[in-house]
Amino acid sequence: MILGMTQMNPPIAGRREWLGLVVLTLPVILLSNSITILFLAVPWITEGLRPGASELLWIMDIYTFVLAGLLIPMGALGDRIGRRRVLLGGAVLFGIGSAAAAYAGTPELLIAARALLGIGAATLMPSTLALIRTLFQDPGQRKMAVGIWTAGSSGGVVLGPPLGGFLLEYFWWGSVFLLNVPFMLLLLVAGPMVLPESRDPRKGRFDLLGVVLSLAAMLPLIYGLKQLALEGPSILAFAALIGGVGFGVALMYQQRRRADPMIDIDLFRRPVFATAVGGYALVMFALTGGTFLASPYLQQVLMLSPLPAALWQMPAGVGVIVAAVVAGYLAQRARPGLVFAAGPLLMAVGLLVMSQVQVNSGLAVLVPGMILVGAGTGIVATVAVDIVLGSVPQERSARASALSETSLELGTAMGIALMGLISTVVYSRTLLDTMPQGVPETETAAASQTLSEALRIAADLPGQLGAQLADAARAAFTLGMQVPLYLTAALMLALAAVALVALRRADIKHADSEEPGVSEAH
C-alpha cells in the first residue's frame, strides 16, 4: 500500500531540483547555437585562417556530423555508467574543444577542435534531458521543466546568429567559441552539488557494433543532405544518402536482435511515439529551413548589414522560448494532442505570412511570420520531448533523449538541404527566364547559380545593365524563397491533422517500469 501511494504521489521537486534545471539548461543553449553561431563568423574565420573551400566546409560541418553520429551511443553510455558522470565528462571535452577552437592557428586545428566539440555535445545533450527525468518525478513539474529545457534547446538555434553578430561586432572571431568555457566551468562546479547520479541498474554489454553502425548511418545521411544544399543533386549526394539508409536498416536489424538494445525499435510502432519524434524533426525542418532562407534575404535582398540582419531574427528565438514555457504549462491541463497540433497550425500561418515578402519590403511580414514559426516550434518540441521521456522507464531515459535529439539534428539538416534546394532551383530557372539582354553567356550561367554570385557579377557590369541584373536576381531569389515556404506551410497543416488523429486519445504517464509511459485510451 505504501508503494502504491508512492507511485500515485511522486515527490515534489524543491529548490535544489530547480537549480539543477538551471545548471542543465544553460549549457544546452550553447550546444544548440554552436551550429548557427558560425553563420556570421565565416568571413572573419576566412580572413584569419585562410582556409580552402573544402577546409571551410569541414569547419562548418564536422560538428554536426560527429554530434548526429554519436548521440545515440552516448545516450546508451550514460544509461550504463551514469548520466551525471557522462555529463561532466562531456563538459570537460566541450570546454577544451571551445578553448582550442578559439585559439586555433590553422584550419586543420580548428577542424579538429570542432570535432572535439561535437563529441562533447553528443555526450552532454542526452544526459541533460535524462537528468531532468530524474530530478522531476511529478508529471506536472516535469512538463514545465521540459518546457524550460526546450526553450533553451530550440531557442539557442535561433539565437545563435544574433549572439554571433554581437560578439563579432566587438571581439575577434574566437570569442564565439571562448564564450562556452565559463559556462562549462560552471557546470563542472555546480553539477556535483545539485545533480544526482542515475544509471540503468541492469548493466549490459556495451554495443560496439551498434556504435559503428550508428556512425555509419548518420554521417553519410547528414553529409548527403549537406551536399544537396550546397551543390544540388549529384551522384555523390545520392550515394551518401543511399549508403546512410542502408547502414540505418542494418542498425535497426542489429538492434532488434539484441536483448538490451541502444534503440528500442518497438517504440516506433506506437503512433504516439512515432508522431512525437517525427513531428519534432519536421518542425525543426521548417524552423531551420525558414531561418536559412531569411538570412540571405535580409542581407542581400534588403541589404542589411550582418548585425542588424541577425537582430531582426532574434524575435523568432523569443517566440520559441515563450511558447515552450507556455506549452509546458498547458500540457499539465490539456491532452497532448490538442497542444501538439496547435504548434504546426501556428507554424503554417507563420510560414504563409513569411511567404508574402517582397523585394523592396519584407520586414513587416518576415518578422511576425518568424515569431509564429518559432512559437509553433516551441510548442511541438515541448510536447514531443515530454512524450519521449514518458515512453520509457527512467533507467533508459538517456537513450530515449538521444532519439529526440537525433530527430532534431536530422530535421535541421533536412530543412537546410531541401528548402535550400527548392529555393535554388526556383531561383535559377526564374533568373534565366528574366535575365536582362546583354549579359554575357558565361556570366549568365554563373549568376543563375547563387544570388551572391549574381550580385558580384552585377557589380562588375557597366551602368544600367548591372542594376537590371541585380534587380532581376533579387526578384528571382524572393520567388525562390516563397515557393518552399508555401510547400512547408502545407506540410505543417498535414502534420497538425496527423497529430490530431494519432494523439487524440494520448495521455502521458510516468513509465517507471517496462510498460510504456504513453498510454492511448480507448
N, C-alpha and C positions, 0 to 999 in steps of 0.2 A: 504493500500500500504506500509506503514511504517512497519507493522507487517510482510508482505511478504518479504521485504528487510532484516529484522532482521533474518528471518528463512534462507534466501538464503546466508547471510553473517554473520555467527556466530562470536561472539567476539574472538579475538586472545589472547591466553594466554601470559602473561608477566612474569617478573622476579619472582613475588610472587607465581604464579602458579607453575613455575618450581622448586622453593624452596620447595613448598608444596609436589611436587613429590618426592624430595629427602627425605623429612621427612617421607613420606609414604612407600618408598621403603626400607629404612634401617631396620626397624623392620620386614618387610616381609622376608628378608634374614635370620634373626634369627629364625622366626617362621618355615621356611622351613627346616632349618638344625637342628632344635630341635629333629627331628625324627632320622636322620642319625648320628648326632654328638656323640650319645651314643654308636655306634658300637664298638669304640675302648676303651671306658671308662669302659666297663663291668668288665674287670679283676680288675681294681682299685676299683670300687664300691664293687665288691665281697670281695676283701681283706679288705676294710674299714668297711663295714656294716655286712658282713657275712649273706647275705640273703639266704633263702632256694630256691630251684629250682622254686617253684610256685611264691614266692615273687619276684624273679628276672624277671620272665616273666611279672608280673604285672608292675614292674618298667619300663620295656621296652614298654609295650603295652597300658597302661592306657591312655597315652597322645593321641595316635591315636584313641582309642575308643571314648573318650569324644569329641575330635575335630570333627571327622566324624559325630557323632550323633547330634552335636549342630550347625553345620554350617548353615543349612537352617533356623532353628528357630532364630538364632542370626541375620541372614540377614534380616528376616522379622521384627525383633525388631528394627534394625537400620532404616529401611524404615519408621517405625511408630513413633519412639521417637527422631530420629535424628542420622545421621551416625557419626558425629563428637563426639557427646556425648557418643555413644556406643564405638567408637574407643578409646577415652580417658579412659573410664571405663575398657575396655579390657587391656589397657596399665598398669593400676594400678594392675589388677589381675595378669597379666603376670609378672610384676616386683616383686610383693610379692611372687608369686609362685617360681620365679627363685631364690630369696634370700633364701626362705625356703628350696628349694631343695639343694642349695649349702651347707647349714649348717645342713642338716638333720642328726640326730644321730642314727636313726633306719630305717630299711627297710619300716616300716609302715608309718613313717613321709615322706619318700621320695616318696612313692606311692601316698600319699595324696597331696604332693606338685606337682607331675607330673599331677595329675587330675586337680588341680587348673590351671596349665599351659595350659592344654587342653581347659578349659573353656575360659581362656584369649585369646588363639589363635583363637578359634571359634568366639569370639567377634571381634577380630581385623581384620581377613582376609577379610570378605565380605565388611567391611566398607572401607578398604584401596582402593579396586578396585572401589567401588561405588563412592568414593570421587574423584577419577581420572576422572570419567564421569562428575562430577560436575565442576571440575577445567578446563577441556579441552573440550570446546564446538565445536571447529573446528575439523572436522573429521580427517584431516591430522595430526594435532598435537596430537589428541587422539591416533592415531595409533602408533606414535612414543613414546608417554608416556606409552602406554600399552606394547610396546616392552621393554622399560626400566624396567617397573614393572615386566614383565615376566622374564627378565634376573635375577632379584633379587630372584623371587619366585622359578623358576626352578633351577637356578644356586645354590641357597642355599642348595638344596637337595644333590647335588653332592659335594659341598664344605664342607659339614659337617664333613666327616671323616678326610680330611687334617687339618681342623681347630682344630678338637678334638685332633688329633695326636700332633699338635704343643703345645697346652695348656697342655696336659698330659706330654709332654717331660720336661716342665719347672715348672709346678704348680701342685696342688693337684686336685683330680677329681672334686671337687666342682666348679672349675674355669669354666667348660664347661657350668654351669648354671649361675654363677655370671656375666659372660660376658654380659648377657642380660640386667642387671639392668641399666647401664648408658645410653643405647640406649632407654629404656623405659622412663627414666627421660628426655632425650632429646625430645622425642615425647610429653610428658606432658607439657614441657615448650614451645616448638616451635609450637605445634599443634594449640593452640588457636590463635596464631599470623598469621599463613599463611593458615589455612584450614577453609573454610566456613562451616557453618552448613547447612544441607539439609535434607529434610524428605518428605515423601508422605503426601500431604495436606489432603488426604482422610483417616482419621484415623478409621480403622475398629476395631473390637474386636480382642483382642489377641487370637490366636488359640491354646489354651492349649492342646486340644485333638490332634491337628496336631503335636505339640512338642513331646507328649508322643509317638505317632505312629512313628515319625521320629527316635527317640532314639531306639524304639523297633525294627525298621527295620535295622538301621545302625549298632548298637552294635553287634547283632548276625552275621551279614554278615562279618564284619571285624574280629570278633572272629573266625568264621568258617574258613576264609581264613588263619588266623594265625595258627590255629590248623593243617590245611592241610600242611602248610610249615614246621611246627615243628615236627609233629607226623605222617604225611602221612594220607591216607584215614582212617576215623574212624566213628563210629556211632555218636559220639559227634559232630564232624566237620560237617557231613552232616545234622544232626538235627538242628544245629545252622544256617546253610545256608538255609535250608528249612523254618525255623521259620522266618529268616530275610526277605526272599522273600515274605512269607505270610503277614507279617506286612507291607511290602512295597506295596503290592497290596491293602491292606486295606487303607493305606495312600493315594494312588492315587484315590481310590474311594471316600474317605472323602474329598479330595481337590477338586474334580470335582463338588461336591455338594455345596461348599462354594462360596458366591458371591465375597469374597476378599481372595483368597487362598494364602498360602505361596509359593506354586509351581503352576505355570501356566502349566497345563498338555498339553494344546493345542500347546504349543511351540514345543513339541516333535513330533508333526505331520508334522512339516516343515522340509523337508530334509536338508536344510542348517543348521538349528539349531541342529538337531539330529546328523548330521555328525560332527559338531564342538565339541559338548560335548562328543560324543562317541570317536572321534578321539583323543581328549585331554587325555581321560582315557587310550586309547591304547598306545599312545606314552610314557606316564608315566609308563605303564606296561612294555614296552621294556627297558626304561632307568633304572628304579629301579631294574628290574629283572637282567639285564646285570651287573649292579653295584654290586648287591648282590652276583652274581657268581664270579665276578672278585676279590672281597676281599679275599676269602679263596684261590683262585688260586695264587694270589700274595704272600700270607703269608705261605701257606702250600705246594704248588707245587714248586714255585720258591724260597721259603724260605727267603723272605724279612722280615725284622723286621717291626713292625706296622707303624712307621712314614714314612719310605721310601715307603711302600706299599700305604699309604694314599696319599703321594705326587705324586705318579705315576698316581693316579686317578684324580688329580686336573685338568689336561688339558681338561678332559671332561666337567668340570664346565666352563672353559674358552670358550669351544665350544658353550655351551648353551648361555652364556652371549653375545658373539659376534654375534651369529646368531639371537638371539632375537632382538637385536638392528637393525641389518641389515634388518630383516623381517619387523620391524616397518617402515623402510624407503621404502622398496619395496612395501609394502601394500598400500602406497599412490599412486603408479604408475602402478600397475598391478591388475588384478582381483584376488580376494582372493583364488579362486580355484587353479590357477596355483601356487601361492606362497605356499598354504597349501600342495599341492601334492608333492612339492619339499622336504618337510620335511620327510615324510615316505620313499621316494626314497633314500634320504641320509642315513636314519637310516638302511634301508635294506642293503645298501652297507657296512655301518659300522659294522653291525651285522655279515655279511658274512666275513669281514676282521677279526673280533674278533674270529670267529669260527676256524680260522687257527692256533690257539695257540697249542703249543706242550709242552711236559713235561719239556724239557730242555731249551727251548727258546720260549718266548712268548711276551716280551715287544715290540718288533719291529712291531708286528701286533696288540697287545692288545691296546696300547695307541692310535695309529692312528684310530683304529676302534671306540674306546670310544669317541674320538673327533668328529667323524662323527655322532655317535648316539646322542651326546649332541647337536650338531648343528641342527640336524633334530628336536629334541625336542623343541629347542628354537623357530624354525620357526613355528611349529604347534601350540605351546602354545600361541604365539603372535597373530596369525590369529584367533585361536579359541576364545580367550578371547575377542578380538575386535568384533567378530561376536555375541557373547553372549551379550556384552554390547549394541551393536546396535540393538538387537532384542526386547528390552523393552523400555518403557518410562523411563525417568530419575528418576521419583519418585519411580520406582520399581527396580532400579539398584542393590541395595544390595542383594535382593532376587535372581536376576539373577547371581550375582557374587558368591553367595553361591552355586549355582548349578555347576558352573565351578570348584569351589574349592572342592566340594564333588566328582566330577568326578576324580579330581586329586588324592584324598585320596583313592578312590576305585581302581583306576588304579595302584597306588603304592602298595596297599595290594595284589592285584591280581598278579602283577608281581613277587613279592617275593614268594607268595604262589605257583603259578602254575609253573613258571620257576624253582623254587626250588624243587618242587615235581617231575617234569620230570627229572631234574638232578639227584635227589636222586635215582629214580627208575633205571635209566640207570647205575649209579654208582654201585648200589647194585648188579644188575644182572651181570654186567661186571666183578666185582671183584670176585663174586662167581665162574664165569667161568674160571678165571685166577688165582685163589688162589694157592699159592705155596704148594707143597706137604710137609706135616709135621706140618702144623699149626693146633693146636687142634680144635675140633669141636666147643666148646664154644667160643673160640677166633675168629673163622671164622664167626660165626653168629654176634658177636659184631662188628667186623671190617667191615662187609658189611653194617652197618647202616650209619656211617659217616666217612669222611676222618680223622677227628680229632681222633676218636676212633681207627681207623686203625693205625695211626702213633703212638699213645700211646702204643698199643699192640706191634707194631713192635719194639719199643724201649726196650721192656722187653724180646723179644725173643732172643735166642742165635745167635750170629755171622751172617752168611750169610742168614739164614732164615729170620731174622728181616729185613735185607736190601732188600731181594726179596719181602717181603710183602709191605714194604714202596714203592718200585718202582711200584708194581702192583696196589696199592691203588692210587698213583698219576696218573698213566696212566688211571685208571678207572674214576677218577674224571675229568680228562681232556676231555675224551669222553663224560662224563655226562654233561659237560659244553657246548660242541659243539652242541649236539642234540637240546636243547631248543633254542640256538642261531640260528640254521638253521630254526627251526619252526617259530620263531618270525620274522625272516627276511621275510619269506613267508607271514606272517600276515601283515607286513608293506607294502609289494608290493600290497596286496589286498586293504589295506586302501588307498594307493595312487590312485588305479583305481577307488574306490568308490568316493573319493574326486573329481577326475576329472569329474565324471559324475554328482554327487549331487551338486557340487559347480560351474559347468561350466558357468552358467548364473547368478551366485550370484553377488550382488553388495551391499556393506554395506552402509546404510544411517543412518541418525540420527532419532531415534524413540522418538519424543517429544510429541507424543500423544498416543492414544490407538492403533494406527495402527502399524504393525510390522516394525521394523527398518531394517530388512534384506529383500531386495527385490529380486525377481527372474524374470529377464527379459525374455520375451517370443518372 
